[in-house]
Amino acid sequence: MGQPGETAPVDYPFPPITEAVIQFGFDNELEISEQKKVSEKLGQHYPNENLDSERTVELNLKTEKIKIEETDSIIRRSNSDEDQICVVRKSSLATSKLPNYDGWNNLYSRATRDFETSKSITGFRKISRLGVRYINRIDLPFEEDDLLHLEKYFNIYFTHPEEFGHMNSSSWRSEHEINSLDALLLLNIARVDSPLPRHMGLLFDIDVVKLVDVPQKDNDIFSYLKQARDFKNMVFEKSITDETRRRFFDDLRIGD
């Protein structure tokens, strides 16, 4: 197990992960019949099925007529505990894990299995996007002055002149080029409610996305996913302080 302060992954007993996702994006959309076949075959691992869709609404002001068009059909499969998810869309396949997070190896194994299952139905589809995304909620305590001193827990934080007064809420998004992976790092940070008394939740969303020179061979795809995960771990460890790391070794959660 890595030690606090290192960029190597640390095996935290209580990681703050609320959702971990591996996504495969397709260059050409699947037919509805193909989606259904993929969903049916995934049913052996995910017995629950929910159907949804995305629609656009267009209002013609001259004729006062409304046009509703379905832009995507969504099939969401889940296990009996509703914590292992696979979402089949027209142009993507996503495998995710909700709390309690049980490690990269389990997520990776399910994602590669789901991808191979989909491929056995649809045949080769050019991959246009690969994503490894981890959404964390870190619960941080208010100090005796009833303020949250973010700099104590995080190496990325907001600053502003004292004359502005205390910042009650905030959100921040940034996009970074990852030269080593020829990919993008998308960071989203926002303050959210915490279930813990006298705490503030910090949403820390790390998304490593590859959109150019996307590998097409299975072995290359799977190798890249591992590299993206390693980079994600580095970003997480570089972003938090040792004070925050210590909190992941104590079970502070409610209802998980």
C-alpha positions as a Python dict, from the first residue, in 0.01 Angstrom:
ca = {
    (1, 'M'): (0, 0, 0),
    (2, 'G'): (131, 346, -86),
    (3, 'Q'): (201, 601, 183),
    (4, 'P'): (28, 940, 221),
    (5, 'G'): (203, 1202, 14),
    (6, 'E'): (305, 966, -267),
    (7, 'T'): (139, 975, -607),
    (8, 'A'): (113, 596, -613),
    (9, 'P'): (-244, 475, -548),
    (10, 'V'): (-332, 434, -183),
    (11, 'D'): (-559, 148, -79),
    (12, 'Y'): (-800, 356, 129),
    (13, 'P'): (-1035, 152, 348),
    (14, 'F'): (-1310, 409, 291),
    (15, 'P'): (-1259, 580, -46),
    (16, 'P'): (-1484, 881, -116),
    (17, 'I'): (-1593, 751, -458),
    (18, 'T'): (-1963, 800, -535),
    (19, 'E'): (-1940, 667, -890),
    (20, 'A'): (-1664, 517, -1105),
    (21, 'V'): (-1726, 488, -1480),
    (22, 'I'): (-1551, 338, -1782),
    (23, 'Q'): (-1706, 447, -2111),
    (24, 'F'): (-1663, 335, -2471),
    (25, 'G'): (-1794, 577, -2734),
    (26, 'F'): (-1881, 452, -3084),
    (27, 'D'): (-1829, 640, -3409),
    (28, 'N'): (-2147, 494, -3563),
    (29, 'E'): (-2474, 465, -3374),
    (30, 'L'): (-2624, 128, -3291),
    (31, 'E'): (-2960, 32, -3429),
    (32, 'I'): (-3239, -8, -3175),
    (33, 'S'): (-3246, -380, -3249),
    (34, 'E'): (-2873, -402, -3173),
    (35, 'Q'): (-2916, -214, -2847),
    (36, 'K'): (-3186, -456, -2739),
    (37, 'K'): (-2976, -760, -2827),
    (38, 'V'): (-2677, -623, -2635),
    (39, 'S'): (-2902, -550, -2337),
    (40, 'E'): (-3051, -898, -2346),
    (41, 'K'): (-2710, -1062, -2345),
    (42, 'L'): (-2591, -838, -2059),
    (43, 'G'): (-2898, -945, -1863),
    (44, 'Q'): (-2716, -1252, -1732),
    (45, 'H'): (-2498, -1013, -1529),
    (46, 'Y'): (-2749, -731, -1478),
    (47, 'P'): (-3101, -870, -1425),
    (48, 'N'): (-3269, -532, -1383),
    (49, 'E'): (-3356, -326, -1691),
    (50, 'N'): (-3483, 32, -1718),
    (51, 'L'): (-3567, 203, -2046),
    (52, 'D'): (-3533, 576, -2103),
    (53, 'S'): (-3477, 820, -2386),
    (54, 'E'): (-3354, 1169, -2460),
    (55, 'R'): (-3576, 1399, -2664),
    (56, 'T'): (-3556, 1744, -2817),
    (57, 'V'): (-3854, 1976, -2823),
    (58, 'E'): (-3890, 2233, -3103),
    (59, 'L'): (-4158, 2503, -3104),
    (60, 'N'): (-4255, 2668, -3431),
    (61, 'L'): (-4371, 3017, -3332),
    (62, 'K'): (-4547, 3075, -3664),
    (63, 'T'): (-4755, 2758, -3669),
    (64, 'E'): (-4756, 2715, -3289),
    (65, 'K'): (-4679, 2349, -3341),
    (66, 'I'): (-4447, 2150, -3120),
    (67, 'K'): (-4213, 1888, -3264),
    (68, 'I'): (-4074, 1624, -3030),
    (69, 'E'): (-3791, 1407, -3156),
    (70, 'E'): (-3612, 1124, -2980),
    (71, 'T'): (-3236, 1175, -3003),
    (72, 'D'): (-3116, 880, -2798),
    (73, 'S'): (-3255, 561, -2652),
    (74, 'I'): (-3107, 451, -2322),
    (75, 'I'): (-3111, 102, -2171),
    (76, 'R'): (-2986, 89, -1813),
    (77, 'R'): (-2905, -251, -1670),
    (78, 'S'): (-2816, -315, -1306),
    (79, 'N'): (-2754, -597, -1064),
    (80, 'S'): (-2991, -687, -782),
    (81, 'D'): (-2814, -451, -541),
    (82, 'E'): (-2837, -161, -791),
    (83, 'D'): (-2470, -76, -741),
    (84, 'Q'): (-2328, -232, -1059),
    (85, 'I'): (-2453, -54, -1370),
    (86, 'C'): (-2418, -91, -1745),
    (87, 'V'): (-2578, 170, -1973),
    (88, 'V'): (-2629, 93, -2341),
    (89, 'R'): (-2687, 400, -2561),
    (90, 'K'): (-2698, 441, -2937),
    (91, 'S'): (-2340, 568, -2942),
    (92, 'S'): (-2182, 447, -2619),
    (93, 'L'): (-2147, 172, -2361),
    (94, 'A'): (-2070, 263, -2000),
    (95, 'T'): (-1992, 37, -1705),
    (96, 'S'): (-2005, 193, -1359),
    (97, 'K'): (-1989, 118, -987),
    (98, 'L'): (-2177, 299, -713),
    (99, 'P'): (-2088, 283, -341),
    (100, 'N'): (-1946, 83, -191),
    (101, 'Y'): (-1653, 92, -435),
    (102, 'D'): (-1478, -245, -451),
    (103, 'G'): (-1166, -159, -647),
    (104, 'W'): (-1036, -98, -999),
    (105, 'N'): (-983, -464, -1081),
    (106, 'N'): (-1352, -544, -1042),
    (107, 'L'): (-1462, -239, -1241),
    (108, 'Y'): (-1207, -303, -1514),
    (109, 'S'): (-1302, -670, -1542),
    (110, 'R'): (-1671, -588, -1576),
    (111, 'A'): (-1607, -310, -1829),
    (112, 'T'): (-1391, -525, -2056),
    (113, 'R'): (-1641, -812, -2027),
    (114, 'D'): (-1933, -581, -2113),
    (115, 'F'): (-1740, -436, -2408),
    (116, 'E'): (-1661, -783, -2543),
    (117, 'T'): (-2025, -884, -2494),
    (118, 'S'): (-2140, -582, -2693),
    (119, 'K'): (-1884, -648, -2965),
    (120, 'S'): (-2002, -1009, -3000),
    (121, 'I'): (-2343, -871, -3100),
    (122, 'T'): (-2254, -562, -3303),
    (123, 'G'): (-1923, -667, -3453),
    (124, 'F'): (-1638, -419, -3485),
    (125, 'R'): (-1734, -58, -3424),
    (126, 'K'): (-1483, 221, -3451),
    (127, 'I'): (-1416, 367, -3106),
    (128, 'S'): (-1433, 747, -3100),
    (129, 'R'): (-1407, 805, -2727),
    (130, 'L'): (-1261, 633, -2422),
    (131, 'G'): (-1336, 769, -2078),
    (132, 'V'): (-1230, 687, -1724),
    (133, 'R'): (-1426, 899, -1479),
    (134, 'Y'): (-1429, 903, -1100),
    (135, 'I'): (-1674, 1119, -906),
    (136, 'N'): (-1579, 1174, -542),
    (137, 'R'): (-1756, 1343, -253),
    (138, 'I'): (-1514, 1446, 18),
    (139, 'D'): (-1674, 1552, 346),
    (140, 'L'): (-1471, 1824, 517),
    (141, 'P'): (-1539, 1966, 866),
    (142, 'F'): (-1611, 2325, 955),
    (143, 'E'): (-1360, 2474, 1197),
    (144, 'E'): (-1436, 2646, 1527),
    (145, 'D'): (-1492, 2973, 1340),
    (146, 'D'): (-1773, 2798, 1145),
    (147, 'L'): (-1575, 2832, 825),
    (148, 'L'): (-1440, 2568, 590),
    (149, 'H'): (-1067, 2616, 539),
    (150, 'L'): (-1032, 2437, 209),
    (151, 'E'): (-657, 2496, 182),
    (152, 'K'): (-609, 2264, 479),
    (153, 'Y'): (-752, 1971, 288),
    (154, 'F'): (-705, 2046, -80),
    (155, 'N'): (-426, 2167, -306),
    (156, 'I'): (-681, 2310, -550),
    (157, 'Y'): (-893, 2579, -393),
    (158, 'F'): (-1054, 2913, -457),
    (159, 'T'): (-910, 3241, -336),
    (160, 'H'): (-1066, 3586, -334),
    (161, 'P'): (-1011, 3922, -162),
    (162, 'E'): (-1121, 3928, 202),
    (163, 'E'): (-1345, 4224, 123),
    (164, 'F'): (-1573, 3991, -75),
    (165, 'G'): (-1675, 3810, 243),
    (166, 'H'): (-1697, 3438, 313),
    (167, 'M'): (-1766, 3215, 12),
    (168, 'N'): (-2074, 3004, 88),
    (169, 'S'): (-2083, 2814, -239),
    (170, 'S'): (-1865, 2774, -544),
    (171, 'S'): (-1799, 2558, -848),
    (172, 'W'): (-1507, 2536, -1083),
    (173, 'R'): (-1431, 2352, -1407),
    (174, 'S'): (-1103, 2320, -1592),
    (175, 'E'): (-972, 2134, -1895),
    (176, 'H'): (-611, 2019, -1929),
    (177, 'E'): (-413, 1852, -2207),
    (178, 'I'): (-245, 1526, -2108),
    (179, 'N'): (57, 1507, -2335),
    (180, 'S'): (163, 1162, -2218),
    (181, 'L'): (-174, 1012, -2316),
    (182, 'D'): (-273, 1252, -2593),
    (183, 'A'): (-596, 1294, -2399),
    (184, 'L'): (-790, 1547, -2195),
    (185, 'L'): (-830, 1586, -1821),
    (186, 'L'): (-1163, 1739, -1722),
    (187, 'L'): (-1190, 1855, -1361),
    (188, 'N'): (-1511, 1966, -1193),
    (189, 'I'): (-1508, 2087, -834),
    (190, 'A'): (-1814, 2209, -647),
    (191, 'R'): (-1935, 2246, -292),
    (192, 'V'): (-2233, 2024, -213),
    (193, 'D'): (-2433, 1929, 96),
    (194, 'S'): (-2288, 1668, 328),
    (195, 'P'): (-2487, 1413, 532),
    (196, 'L'): (-2245, 1470, 820),
    (197, 'P'): (-2322, 1742, 1077),
    (198, 'R'): (-2096, 2050, 1064),
    (199, 'H'): (-1941, 1933, 738),
    (200, 'M'): (-1937, 2056, 381),
    (201, 'G'): (-1921, 1813, 91),
    (202, 'L'): (-1674, 1877, -189),
    (203, 'L'): (-1758, 1718, -521),
    (204, 'F'): (-1435, 1626, -702),
    (205, 'D'): (-1503, 1492, -1051),
    (206, 'I'): (-1201, 1358, -1245),
    (207, 'D'): (-1259, 1259, -1608),
    (208, 'V'): (-978, 1136, -1832),
    (209, 'V'): (-1105, 1140, -2192),
    (210, 'K'): (-937, 1028, -2514),
    (211, 'L'): (-1085, 1169, -2836),
    (212, 'V'): (-794, 1159, -3082),
    (213, 'D'): (-586, 864, -3200),
    (214, 'V'): (-821, 639, -3008),
    (215, 'P'): (-692, 279, -3004),
    (216, 'Q'): (-905, 27, -3193),
    (217, 'K'): (-752, -310, -3105),
    (218, 'D'): (-885, -467, -2786),
    (219, 'N'): (-544, -506, -2621),
    (220, 'D'): (-454, -144, -2699),
    (221, 'I'): (-791, -23, -2569),
    (222, 'F'): (-756, -215, -2244),
    (223, 'S'): (-395, -102, -2199),
    (224, 'Y'): (-497, 261, -2242),
    (225, 'L'): (-772, 227, -1980),
    (226, 'K'): (-512, 118, -1725),
    (227, 'Q'): (-289, 414, -1815),
    (228, 'A'): (-584, 652, -1780),
    (229, 'R'): (-661, 506, -1439),
    (230, 'D'): (-300, 554, -1328),
    (231, 'F'): (-313, 917, -1440),
    (232, 'K'): (-642, 966, -1257),
    (233, 'N'): (-481, 834, -939),
    (234, 'M'): (-193, 1078, -978),
    (235, 'V'): (-436, 1370, -1018),
    (236, 'F'): (-628, 1267, -707),
    (237, 'E'): (-320, 1225, -489),
    (238, 'K'): (-166, 1553, -609),
    (239, 'S'): (-491, 1737, -535),
    (240, 'I'): (-540, 1641, -170),
    (241, 'T'): (-337, 1699, 146),
    (242, 'D'): (-223, 1448, 407),
    (243, 'E'): (-496, 1579, 638),
    (244, 'T'): (-755, 1468, 383),
    (245, 'R'): (-587, 1131, 330),
    (246, 'R'): (-615, 1054, 699),
    (247, 'R'): (-991, 1095, 676),
    (248, 'F'): (-1015, 809, 427),
    (249, 'F'): (-883, 570, 690),
    (250, 'D'): (-1182, 645, 919),
    (251, 'D'): (-1539, 551, 834),
    (252, 'L'): (-1711, 893, 839),
    (253, 'R'): (-1993, 801, 606),
    (254, 'I'): (-2364, 782, 691),
    (255, 'G'): (-2590, 529, 530),
    (256, 'D'): (-2338, 386, 280),
}
